[in-house]
Amino acid sequence: NAGVTQTPKFQVLKTGQSMTLQCAQDMNHNSMYWYRQDPGMGLRLIYYSASEGTTDKGEVPNGYNVSRLNKREFSLRLESAAPSQTSVYFCASSATPTGELFFGEGSRLTVL
Amino acid sequence: GDSVTQMEGPVTLSEEACLTINCTYTATGYPSLFWYVQYPGEGLQLLLKATKADDKGSNKGFEATYRKETTSFHLEKGSVQVSDSAVYFCALSDFNQGGKLIFGQGTELSVKP
C-alpha cells in the first residue's frame, strides 16, 4: 500500500551543490507532478508530466530539471542549489491530468 | 490566470465549535473545485470535491458547495474535533488550462480540547 514514495525525506545542501529528488508511484498513474510548499504561499507547481514521455513547466520551473524515467518514476534535479530553493517538495500522481492527486509525504530541503 | 484565495490563518477553535474556511476563485473556464487536507508531517490528501455549479462535496463531516455566482467554495463543519487540526487547502482544476491543480495558500486550523 505504498502509493507515492519520495526520497530522501530530509536533505541539507550547500549553495552550488546538486541533488536529485526521487519519486515513484505504484498506482499505474499516467500523470505525475512536483510541487514546492513555502509558508504562506501554498503549493506551487514546478514541473509536471501528463503522461510517460512528456514533461512540461509549471509555475516555478527555474533552477530545476525533471526526468520521467518510466511510468512509475519522476525525478526532480537541482543542478546548482540556491538558498531560495529551501522548501518542502511534494511529488504527486493522478490517473488523468484532471483526476484526484495522490501525494507523497514530502522532502524537506535546506540550502545553506 | 486562474487563482484561488483563502482566508488567512491560523484559525483556533474549541472542540465542538463550528468551522467555516472561506475560499474564492478566479477562473476563465468552468473549473472543478477541491479541498485538500494536510495533517502534521504528512502529504496532502483529498478531503472533498465538486465538479460543477451547485454541487456539494462532503466527507468526514465537512461540506462545501460550489457557488458559481459568488465564485466561492467555502469549507464548513458543524462540530470540529481535535483530530481535525491540520492545514486545509482550497484548489481548482481547469480543464481548459490543462487540468493542473492551482492551490490557495492554505489555512491552518488548530482545535483545542
Chai-1 contact restraints between the chains, C-beta under 6 A:
chainA,res_idxA,chainB,res_idxB,connection_type,confidence,min_distance_angstrom,max_distance_angstrom,comment,restraint_id
A,G40,B,Q105,contact,1.0,0.0,6.0,A-B,restraint_1
A,M41,B,Q105,contact,1.0,0.0,6.0,A-B,restraint_2
A,G42,B,F103,contact,1.0,0.0,6.0,A-B,restraint_3
A,G42,B,G104,contact,1.0,0.0,6.0,A-B,restraint_4
A,G42,B,Q105,contact,1.0,0.0,6.0,A-B,restraint_5
A,G42,B,G106,contact,1.0,0.0,6.0,A-B,restraint_6
A,L43,B,F103,contact,1.0,0.0,6.0,A-B,restraint_7
A,L45,B,K100,contact,1.0,0.0,6.0,A-B,restraint_8
A,F90,B,G43,contact,1.0,0.0,6.0,A-B,restraint_9
A,P97,B,G99,contact,1.0,0.0,6.0,A-B,restraint_10
A,T98,B,S93,contact,1.0,0.0,6.0,A-B,restraint_11
A,T98,B,F95,contact,1.0,0.0,6.0,A-B,restraint_12
A,T98,B,G99,contact,1.0,0.0,6.0,A-B,restraint_13
A,E100,B,L46,contact,1.0,0.0,6.0,A-B,restraint_14
A,F103,B,G43,contact,1.0,0.0,6.0,A-B,restraint_15
A,F103,B,L44,contact,1.0,0.0,6.0,A-B,restraint_16
A,G104,B,G43,contact,1.0,0.0,6.0,A-B,restraint_17
A,E105,B,E42,contact,1.0,0.0,6.0,A-B,restraint_18
A,E105,B,G43,contact,1.0,0.0,6.0,A-B,restraint_19
A,G106,B,G43,contact,1.0,0.0,6.0,A-B,restraint_20
